[in-house]
Amino acid sequence: MPGVVVCGAMGRMGRAILGILKEGPHGFSLSGAVEAAGNPLLSHDAFEAAGAGRAGVPVTDDFAKAVAAADVAIDFTEAESSARNAGAAAAAGKPIVIGSTGLGPAHMERIRNAAAKVAIVQSPNMSVGVNLMFKVAADVARVLGEEYDVEIVETHHRFKKDAPSGTAVRLADAVATALGRTMEDSGVYGRRGIVGERARKEIGVFAVRAGDVVGEHTLIFGGIGERFEITHRAHSRDTFARGAVRAAAWVLGKPPGLYDMADGLGIGK
């Protein structure tokens, strides 16, 4: 049974992934659990610390050592750590699944460099439904064309650090590409004051932070006389965790390259 190392194991997503690995069946054994240096749960049993029984696998801060002993890694940390871990996975010759958000151009460049050596699945959202939404959004945009205004509203819990969400960014890019635009030229992130009439090619993206909302994304196509909306709501982090484990199973044995969940799901882009 292939072994998986979970990086960011004691975070909200890491604990959800450990819960999925504990419940099975998924074809994996937990071979490592990694957290940042100084985390108070270092050396604790990974499953026990996550409230999922016992694993016999202690939480460590040495990702390079853990990934060398694993078959694949799943990383839900933060941008800088994910870029660094991609390099460590490449050095060890092991594939990695990256679900962190807030990745900037410099982080993505490092991840692409690592993907020249190993297979990497990188997606801001591991939900099967959300990744289907990316494809449907692009298809709808192409059909509706220039006569419909595009707005995106995303809602997350109060603890989320980046805005807009990586999912909203990917969704906006999918629509912009389908319409022959770029977010650099068309993106509007919030409106305030006397902003004037809406420009035809604007794509609005708005972030709401409230309570414990796991994640909600609504894509609005507003026409004259009608409005078409696509909404995805995540009810628990388990949907992302299951998707990440599914991606980890898919990426095993794949040639080097940068993949996303659409590749793993076989739904195209």
LOTI-144070 format. One record per residue (C-alpha): chain; residue in three letters; x, y, z. Coordinates in Angstrom, 3 decimals. Layout:
% LOTI-144070
@cadena A	residuo ala	px X	py Y	pz Z
...
% end
This chain:
% LOTI-144070
@cadena A	residuo met	px 0.000	py 0.000	pz 0.000
@cadena A	residuo pro	px 1.562	py 3.352	pz -1.008
@cadena A	residuo gly	px 2.462	py 5.747	pz 1.770
@cadena A	residuo val	px 1.377	py 9.369	pz 1.874
@cadena A	residuo val	px 2.875	py 12.218	pz 3.891
@cadena A	residuo val	px 0.557	py 15.063	pz 4.881
@cadena A	residuo cys	px 2.184	py 18.480	pz 5.238
@cadena A	residuo gly	px 0.252	py 20.975	pz 7.313
@cadena A	residuo ala	px -1.127	py 17.968	pz 9.166
@cadena A	residuo met	px -2.390	py 19.842	pz 12.223
@cadena A	residuo gly	px -4.154	py 22.602	pz 10.296
@cadena A	residuo arg	px -7.859	py 22.560	pz 9.454
@cadena A	residuo met	px -7.329	py 20.866	pz 6.085
@cadena A	residuo gly	px -4.574	py 18.597	pz 7.344
@cadena A	residuo arg	px -6.809	py 17.226	pz 10.089
@cadena A	residuo ala	px -9.600	py 16.653	pz 7.570
@cadena A	residuo ile	px -7.212	py 14.691	pz 5.334
@cadena A	residuo leu	px -6.027	py 12.610	pz 8.281
@cadena A	residuo gly	px -9.661	py 11.839	pz 9.076
@cadena A	residuo ile	px -10.231	py 10.615	pz 5.515
@cadena A	residuo leu	px -7.063	py 8.517	pz 5.641
@cadena A	residuo lys	px -8.209	py 7.030	pz 8.932
@cadena A	residuo glu	px -11.677	py 6.073	pz 7.723
@cadena A	residuo gly	px -10.596	py 4.413	pz 4.416
@cadena A	residuo pro	px -10.858	py 2.727	pz 1.996
@cadena A	residuo his	px -8.560	py 4.833	pz -0.173
@cadena A	residuo gly	px -5.529	py 2.672	pz -0.930
@cadena A	residuo phe	px -3.039	py 4.645	pz 1.206
@cadena A	residuo ser	px -1.221	py 4.254	pz 4.465
@cadena A	residuo leu	px -0.092	py 7.312	pz 6.425
@cadena A	residuo ser	px 3.701	py 7.358	pz 6.304
@cadena A	residuo gly	px 4.334	py 10.879	pz 7.595
@cadena A	residuo ala	px 2.747	py 13.976	pz 9.121
@cadena A	residuo val	px 4.585	py 17.306	pz 8.983
@cadena A	residuo glu	px 4.084	py 20.636	pz 10.729
@cadena A	residuo ala	px 6.084	py 23.841	pz 11.084
@cadena A	residuo ala	px 8.951	py 23.978	pz 13.544
@cadena A	residuo gly	px 7.708	py 25.007	pz 16.974
@cadena A	residuo asn	px 4.214	py 23.569	pz 16.556
@cadena A	residuo pro	px 3.075	py 22.369	pz 20.001
@cadena A	residuo leu	px 1.900	py 19.031	pz 18.566
@cadena A	residuo leu	px 5.306	py 17.972	pz 17.232
@cadena A	residuo ser	px 6.169	py 14.396	pz 18.299
@cadena A	residuo his	px 2.504	py 13.628	pz 19.055
@cadena A	residuo asp	px 0.809	py 10.730	pz 17.256
@cadena A	residuo ala	px -0.686	py 12.232	pz 14.078
@cadena A	residuo phe	px -4.104	py 10.576	pz 14.230
@cadena A	residuo glu	px -4.396	py 11.070	pz 17.975
@cadena A	residuo ala	px -3.539	py 14.774	pz 17.681
@cadena A	residuo ala	px -6.185	py 15.123	pz 14.962
@cadena A	residuo gly	px -8.783	py 13.297	pz 17.038
@cadena A	residuo ala	px -8.772	py 10.231	pz 14.789
@cadena A	residuo gly	px -7.385	py 7.435	pz 16.981
@cadena A	residuo arg	px -3.775	py 6.312	pz 16.738
@cadena A	residuo ala	px -1.491	py 6.036	pz 13.711
@cadena A	residuo gly	px 1.895	py 5.150	pz 15.127
@cadena A	residuo val	px 3.209	py 8.077	pz 13.078
@cadena A	residuo pro	px 4.579	py 11.075	pz 14.987
@cadena A	residuo val	px 4.180	py 14.656	pz 13.797
@cadena A	residuo thr	px 7.558	py 15.987	pz 12.629
@cadena A	residuo asp	px 8.966	py 19.210	pz 11.201
@cadena A	residuo asp	px 11.304	py 17.484	pz 8.700
@cadena A	residuo phe	px 9.437	py 17.359	pz 5.392
@cadena A	residuo ala	px 12.498	py 16.367	pz 3.351
@cadena A	residuo lys	px 13.000	py 13.244	pz 5.470
@cadena A	residuo ala	px 9.282	py 12.414	pz 5.548
@cadena A	residuo val	px 8.751	py 12.730	pz 1.785
@cadena A	residuo ala	px 11.839	py 10.630	pz 1.069
@cadena A	residuo ala	px 10.157	py 7.769	pz 2.948
@cadena A	residuo ala	px 6.749	py 8.261	pz 1.282
@cadena A	residuo asp	px 5.325	py 7.569	pz -2.166
@cadena A	residuo val	px 3.420	py 10.848	pz -2.504
@cadena A	residuo ala	px 2.855	py 14.051	pz -0.520
@cadena A	residuo ile	px -0.218	py 16.193	pz 0.107
@cadena A	residuo asp	px 0.519	py 19.799	pz 1.050
@cadena A	residuo phe	px -1.965	py 22.260	pz 2.582
@cadena A	residuo thr	px 0.270	py 24.857	pz 4.202
@cadena A	residuo glu	px 0.862	py 28.356	pz 2.809
@cadena A	residuo ala	px 2.438	py 29.798	pz -0.316
@cadena A	residuo glu	px 6.100	py 29.972	pz 0.692
@cadena A	residuo ser	px 6.048	py 26.613	pz 2.431
@cadena A	residuo ser	px 4.311	py 24.926	pz -0.525
@cadena A	residuo ala	px 6.877	py 26.276	pz -2.991
@cadena A	residuo arg	px 9.679	py 25.056	pz -0.742
@cadena A	residuo asn	px 8.037	py 21.645	pz -0.283
@cadena A	residuo ala	px 7.604	py 21.256	pz -4.036
@cadena A	residuo gly	px 11.365	py 21.621	pz -4.362
@cadena A	residuo ala	px 11.982	py 19.080	pz -1.600
@cadena A	residuo ala	px 9.578	py 16.602	pz -3.206
@cadena A	residuo ala	px 11.337	py 17.048	pz -6.548
@cadena A	residuo ala	px 14.720	py 16.453	pz -4.907
@cadena A	residuo ala	px 13.335	py 13.223	pz -3.438
@cadena A	residuo gly	px 11.760	py 12.205	pz -6.756
@cadena A	residuo lys	px 8.254	py 12.031	pz -5.261
@cadena A	residuo pro	px 5.005	py 13.487	pz -6.638
@cadena A	residuo ile	px 3.122	py 16.062	pz -4.603
@cadena A	residuo val	px -0.415	py 17.450	pz -4.418
@cadena A	residuo ile	px -0.575	py 21.150	pz -3.482
@cadena A	residuo gly	px -3.820	py 22.688	pz -2.277
@cadena A	residuo ser	px -2.494	py 25.895	pz -0.718
@cadena A	residuo thr	px -3.911	py 29.213	pz -1.900
@cadena A	residuo gly	px -2.321	py 32.647	pz -2.140
@cadena A	residuo leu	px 0.396	py 31.424	pz -4.509
@cadena A	residuo gly	px 2.038	py 34.337	pz -6.329
@cadena A	residuo pro	px 3.987	py 34.312	pz -9.617
@cadena A	residuo ala	px 7.309	py 33.660	pz -7.851
@cadena A	residuo his	px 5.843	py 30.698	pz -5.941
@cadena A	residuo met	px 4.333	py 29.255	pz -9.116
@cadena A	residuo glu	px 7.650	py 29.597	pz -10.928
@cadena A	residuo arg	px 9.338	py 27.482	pz -8.246
@cadena A	residuo ile	px 6.534	py 24.927	pz -8.437
@cadena A	residuo arg	px 6.847	py 24.760	pz -12.240
@cadena A	residuo asn	px 10.589	py 24.217	pz -11.877
@cadena A	residuo ala	px 9.910	py 21.321	pz -9.505
@cadena A	residuo ala	px 7.319	py 19.938	pz -11.937
@cadena A	residuo ala	px 10.058	py 19.533	pz -14.523
@cadena A	residuo lys	px 11.330	py 16.683	pz -12.308
@cadena A	residuo val	px 8.201	py 15.169	pz -10.739
@cadena A	residuo ala	px 4.442	py 15.133	pz -11.239
@cadena A	residuo ile	px 2.647	py 17.881	pz -9.299
@cadena A	residuo val	px -1.098	py 18.436	pz -8.962
@cadena A	residuo gln	px -1.751	py 22.051	pz -7.977
@cadena A	residuo ser	px -5.238	py 23.423	pz -7.504
@cadena A	residuo pro	px -6.703	py 26.142	pz -5.266
@cadena A	residuo asn	px -9.689	py 23.872	pz -4.666
@cadena A	residuo met	px -9.698	py 20.078	pz -4.576
@cadena A	residuo ser	px -13.486	py 19.741	pz -4.632
@cadena A	residuo val	px -14.821	py 17.702	pz -7.537
@cadena A	residuo gly	px -17.833	py 20.011	pz -7.794
@cadena A	residuo val	px -15.759	py 23.203	pz -7.895
@cadena A	residuo asn	px -13.504	py 21.846	pz -10.621
@cadena A	residuo leu	px -16.571	py 20.963	pz -12.657
@cadena A	residuo met	px -17.729	py 24.548	pz -12.005
@cadena A	residuo phe	px -14.536	py 25.900	pz -13.611
@cadena A	residuo lys	px -15.336	py 24.038	pz -16.827
@cadena A	residuo val	px -19.049	py 24.870	pz -16.821
@cadena A	residuo ala	px -18.267	py 28.553	pz -16.158
@cadena A	residuo ala	px -16.047	py 28.777	pz -19.231
@cadena A	residuo asp	px -18.631	py 26.980	pz -21.386
@cadena A	residuo val	px -21.429	py 29.287	pz -20.220
@cadena A	residuo ala	px -19.291	py 32.405	pz -20.766
@cadena A	residuo arg	px -18.566	py 31.390	pz -24.353
@cadena A	residuo val	px -22.277	py 30.863	pz -25.059
@cadena A	residuo leu	px -23.521	py 34.078	pz -23.384
@cadena A	residuo gly	px -20.707	py 36.212	pz -24.761
@cadena A	residuo glu	px -20.240	py 39.945	pz -24.370
@cadena A	residuo glu	px -23.839	py 40.910	pz -23.582
@cadena A	residuo tyr	px -23.751	py 39.562	pz -20.014
@cadena A	residuo asp	px -22.016	py 41.208	pz -17.057
@cadena A	residuo val	px -19.855	py 38.864	pz -14.987
@cadena A	residuo glu	px -19.554	py 39.105	pz -11.199
@cadena A	residuo ile	px -18.116	py 36.639	pz -8.660
@cadena A	residuo val	px -18.925	py 36.630	pz -4.948
@cadena A	residuo glu	px -17.020	py 34.314	pz -2.612
@cadena A	residuo thr	px -17.666	py 33.762	pz 1.099
@cadena A	residuo his	px -15.310	py 32.118	pz 3.587
@cadena A	residuo his	px -14.701	py 31.837	pz 7.322
@cadena A	residuo arg	px -13.232	py 34.735	pz 9.263
@cadena A	residuo phe	px -9.849	py 32.991	pz 9.643
@cadena A	residuo lys	px -8.978	py 32.884	pz 5.945
@cadena A	residuo lys	px -5.877	py 34.977	pz 5.296
@cadena A	residuo asp	px -5.953	py 35.576	pz 1.519
@cadena A	residuo ala	px -8.539	py 37.412	pz -0.563
@cadena A	residuo pro	px -9.996	py 36.840	pz -2.993
@cadena A	residuo ser	px -9.922	py 33.079	pz -2.609
@cadena A	residuo gly	px -7.770	py 31.038	pz -4.937
@cadena A	residuo thr	px -10.952	py 29.438	pz -6.219
@cadena A	residuo ala	px -12.444	py 32.826	pz -7.119
@cadena A	residuo val	px -9.214	py 33.779	pz -8.878
@cadena A	residuo arg	px -9.252	py 30.550	pz -10.909
@cadena A	residuo leu	px -12.946	py 31.007	pz -11.685
@cadena A	residuo ala	px -12.384	py 34.578	pz -12.875
@cadena A	residuo asp	px -9.449	py 33.500	pz -15.035
@cadena A	residuo ala	px -11.540	py 30.715	pz -16.601
@cadena A	residuo val	px -14.295	py 33.147	pz -17.556
@cadena A	residuo ala	px -11.883	py 35.846	pz -18.720
@cadena A	residuo thr	px -10.027	py 33.394	pz -20.973
@cadena A	residuo ala	px -13.296	py 32.126	pz -22.446
@cadena A	residuo leu	px -14.268	py 35.729	pz -23.263
@cadena A	residuo gly	px -10.866	py 36.646	pz -24.700
@cadena A	residuo arg	px -10.006	py 38.933	pz -21.781
@cadena A	residuo thr	px -7.437	py 39.022	pz -18.987
@cadena A	residuo met	px -8.049	py 39.815	pz -15.348
@cadena A	residuo glu	px -5.185	py 42.322	pz -15.483
@cadena A	residuo asp	px -7.322	py 44.415	pz -17.835
@cadena A	residuo ser	px -10.844	py 43.488	pz -16.734
@cadena A	residuo gly	px -10.664	py 42.616	pz -13.046
@cadena A	residuo val	px -12.436	py 44.828	pz -10.483
@cadena A	residuo tyr	px -11.914	py 43.915	pz -6.830
@cadena A	residuo gly	px -14.510	py 45.836	pz -4.819
@cadena A	residuo arg	px -16.334	py 49.080	pz -5.586
@cadena A	residuo arg	px -16.770	py 52.164	pz -3.436
@cadena A	residuo gly	px -17.930	py 55.706	pz -3.994
@cadena A	residuo ile	px -19.017	py 57.271	pz -7.283
@cadena A	residuo val	px -17.444	py 54.746	pz -9.627
@cadena A	residuo gly	px -19.511	py 55.563	pz -12.690
@cadena A	residuo glu	px -21.380	py 53.235	pz -15.001
@cadena A	residuo arg	px -20.133	py 49.661	pz -15.116
@cadena A	residuo ala	px -17.674	py 49.064	pz -17.953
@cadena A	residuo arg	px -18.878	py 46.353	pz -20.346
@cadena A	residuo lys	px -15.802	py 44.147	pz -19.944
@cadena A	residuo glu	px -15.449	py 44.336	pz -16.160
@cadena A	residuo ile	px -15.288	py 41.091	pz -14.203
@cadena A	residuo gly	px -16.053	py 41.854	pz -10.573
@cadena A	residuo val	px -14.652	py 39.731	pz -7.740
@cadena A	residuo phe	px -15.819	py 40.287	pz -4.163
@cadena A	residuo ala	px -14.712	py 38.575	pz -0.939
@cadena A	residuo val	px -16.910	py 38.124	pz 2.131
@cadena A	residuo arg	px -15.462	py 36.873	pz 5.430
@cadena A	residuo ala	px -17.895	py 35.728	pz 8.099
@cadena A	residuo gly	px -18.115	py 33.181	pz 10.892
@cadena A	residuo asp	px -17.225	py 29.600	pz 10.060
@cadena A	residuo val	px -18.323	py 29.414	pz 6.401
@cadena A	residuo val	px -16.305	py 26.621	pz 4.774
@cadena A	residuo gly	px -16.583	py 28.041	pz 1.272
@cadena A	residuo glu	px -19.203	py 29.402	pz -1.094
@cadena A	residuo his	px -18.744	py 30.739	pz -4.624
@cadena A	residuo thr	px -21.410	py 32.315	pz -6.817
@cadena A	residuo leu	px -20.786	py 33.252	pz -10.437
@cadena A	residuo ile	px -23.304	py 35.739	pz -11.820
@cadena A	residuo phe	px -24.005	py 36.389	pz -15.503
@cadena A	residuo gly	px -26.291	py 39.415	pz -15.593
@cadena A	residuo gly	px -28.148	py 40.218	pz -18.782
@cadena A	residuo ile	px -30.939	py 42.630	pz -19.622
@cadena A	residuo gly	px -34.099	py 40.908	pz -18.407
@cadena A	residuo glu	px -32.456	py 37.865	pz -16.826
@cadena A	residuo arg	px -29.705	py 36.659	pz -14.547
@cadena A	residuo phe	px -27.919	py 33.303	pz -14.739
@cadena A	residuo glu	px -26.109	py 32.112	pz -11.600
@cadena A	residuo ile	px -23.905	py 29.135	pz -10.767
@cadena A	residuo thr	px -23.273	py 28.473	pz -7.065
@cadena A	residuo his	px -21.118	py 25.942	pz -5.273
@cadena A	residuo arg	px -21.345	py 25.504	pz -1.501
@cadena A	residuo ala	px -18.944	py 23.348	pz 0.480
@cadena A	residuo his	px -20.656	py 21.899	pz 3.537
@cadena A	residuo ser	px -17.466	py 20.598	pz 5.156
@cadena A	residuo arg	px -13.720	py 20.407	pz 4.534
@cadena A	residuo asp	px -14.116	py 16.695	pz 3.928
@cadena A	residuo thr	px -15.039	py 17.424	pz 0.308
@cadena A	residuo phe	px -11.629	py 19.060	pz -0.233
@cadena A	residuo ala	px -9.866	py 16.314	pz 1.709
@cadena A	residuo arg	px -11.460	py 13.558	pz -0.368
@cadena A	residuo gly	px -10.499	py 15.368	pz -3.546
@cadena A	residuo ala	px -6.895	py 15.741	pz -2.370
@cadena A	residuo val	px -6.628	py 12.029	pz -1.582
@cadena A	residuo arg	px -8.169	py 11.243	pz -4.977
@cadena A	residuo ala	px -5.580	py 13.517	pz -6.638
@cadena A	residuo ala	px -2.779	py 11.784	pz -4.733
@cadena A	residuo ala	px -3.948	py 8.399	pz -6.020
@cadena A	residuo trp	px -4.165	py 9.731	pz -9.583
@cadena A	residuo val	px -0.720	py 11.368	pz -9.655
@cadena A	residuo leu	px 1.166	py 8.204	pz -8.665
@cadena A	residuo gly	px 3.170	py 7.009	pz -11.647
@cadena A	residuo lys	px 2.447	py 10.075	pz -13.784
@cadena A	residuo pro	px 5.328	py 11.627	pz -15.750
@cadena A	residuo pro	px 6.802	py 14.945	pz -14.571
@cadena A	residuo gly	px 4.565	py 17.926	pz -15.220
@cadena A	residuo leu	px 2.231	py 20.431	pz -13.620
@cadena A	residuo tyr	px -1.315	py 19.083	pz -13.495
@cadena A	residuo asp	px -4.560	py 20.273	pz -11.942
@cadena A	residuo met	px -7.738	py 18.612	pz -10.714
@cadena A	residuo ala	px -9.320	py 18.803	pz -14.156
@cadena A	residuo asp	px -6.565	py 16.495	pz -15.410
@cadena A	residuo gly	px -7.173	py 14.095	pz -12.540
@cadena A	residuo leu	px -10.930	py 14.107	pz -13.096
@cadena A	residuo gly	px -10.630	py 13.779	pz -16.870
@cadena A	residuo ile	px -13.037	py 16.665	pz -17.476
@cadena A	residuo gly	px -10.750	py 18.823	pz -19.634
@cadena A	residuo lys	px -10.569	py 22.594	pz -19.354
% end
